[in-house]
């Protein structure tokens, strides 16, 4: 939420755990939403330029799996390695 003169951000609006809208005053706001759309939309709405975009490529991946632990599994085992 910008100040009246659109010079600074003075508050943020958000949805709380009860799904009710709230406004929280702030001296500094960091957009950690992941894509920056909220910040860019605000800047455009108040007539400010959006910042130059820097893209940092990340070449990683991850996977998650759930395994059933056999009833007779030893209690000191730490991991499972599976081959495809």
C-alpha positions as CSV (number, residue, x, y, z in Angstrom):
1,X,0.0,0.0,0.0
2,X,1.7,3.2,-1.1
3,X,1.8,6.5,0.8
4,X,-0.5,9.3,-0.4
5,X,2.3,10.8,-2.5
6,X,3.3,7.3,-3.9
7,X,6.9,7.8,-2.6
8,X,7.1,4.8,-0.3
9,X,5.2,1.7,0.8
10,X,3.6,2.2,4.2
11,X,1.6,-1.0,4.7
12,X,0.8,-4.4,3.2
13,X,-2.6,-6.0,2.8
14,X,-2.9,-9.7,3.3
15,X,-5.3,-12.5,4.0
16,X,-4.9,-14.0,7.5
17,X,-5.5,-17.6,8.7
18,X,-9.2,-16.9,9.0
19,X,-9.3,-15.7,5.4
20,X,-10.1,-12.2,6.5
21,X,-8.3,-9.2,4.9
22,X,-5.9,-7.3,7.1
23,X,-3.6,-4.3,6.6
24,X,-0.3,-4.2,8.5
25,X,1.7,-0.9,8.7
26,X,5.3,-1.3,7.7
27,X,8.6,0.7,7.5
28,X,10.0,-1.8,5.0
29,X,8.4,-4.4,2.8
30,X,10.2,-7.3,1.1
31,X,8.3,-9.2,-1.6
32,X,9.3,-12.8,-1.0
33,X,6.4,-14.2,-3.0
34,X,8.7,-15.9,-5.4
35,X,7.9,-14.1,-8.7
36,X,7.7,-10.4,-7.8
37,X,4.3,-10.0,-9.4
38,X,2.8,-8.3,-6.4
39,X,5.6,-5.7,-6.3
40,X,5.5,-5.1,-10.1
41,X,1.7,-4.7,-10.0
42,X,1.9,-2.1,-7.2
43,X,4.7,-0.2,-9.0
44,X,2.7,-0.1,-12.2
45,X,-0.5,1.0,-10.4
46,X,1.2,4.0,-8.8
47,X,3.0,5.0,-12.0
48,X,6.5,3.8,-11.0
49,X,9.0,2.0,-13.2
50,X,9.5,-1.7,-12.5
51,X,13.1,-2.7,-11.7
52,X,15.4,-4.3,-14.3
53,X,15.0,-8.1,-14.2
54,X,18.0,-10.4,-13.5
55,X,17.5,-14.1,-14.2
56,X,19.7,-16.6,-12.5
57,X,19.4,-20.1,-14.0
58,X,19.5,-23.0,-11.5
59,X,20.0,-26.5,-12.9
60,X,18.9,-28.7,-10.0
61,X,16.1,-31.1,-9.4
62,X,14.7,-33.1,-6.5
63,X,12.3,-35.9,-5.9
64,X,10.4,-37.2,-3.0
65,X,9.3,-40.7,-2.3
66,X,7.5,-42.5,0.6
67,X,8.6,-46.0,1.5
68,X,6.9,-48.4,3.9
69,X,9.3,-49.7,6.5
70,X,9.1,-53.4,6.8
71,X,8.2,-54.8,10.2
72,X,11.4,-56.8,10.3
73,X,13.7,-53.9,9.3
74,X,16.8,-53.4,11.5
75,X,16.5,-50.4,13.8
76,X,19.9,-49.0,12.9
77,X,19.3,-48.6,9.1
78,X,19.6,-45.0,7.8
79,X,18.6,-45.0,4.1
80,X,17.4,-46.9,1.1
81,X,19.1,-46.9,-2.3
82,X,16.9,-48.0,-5.2
83,X,18.0,-48.7,-8.7
84,X,15.7,-48.2,-11.7
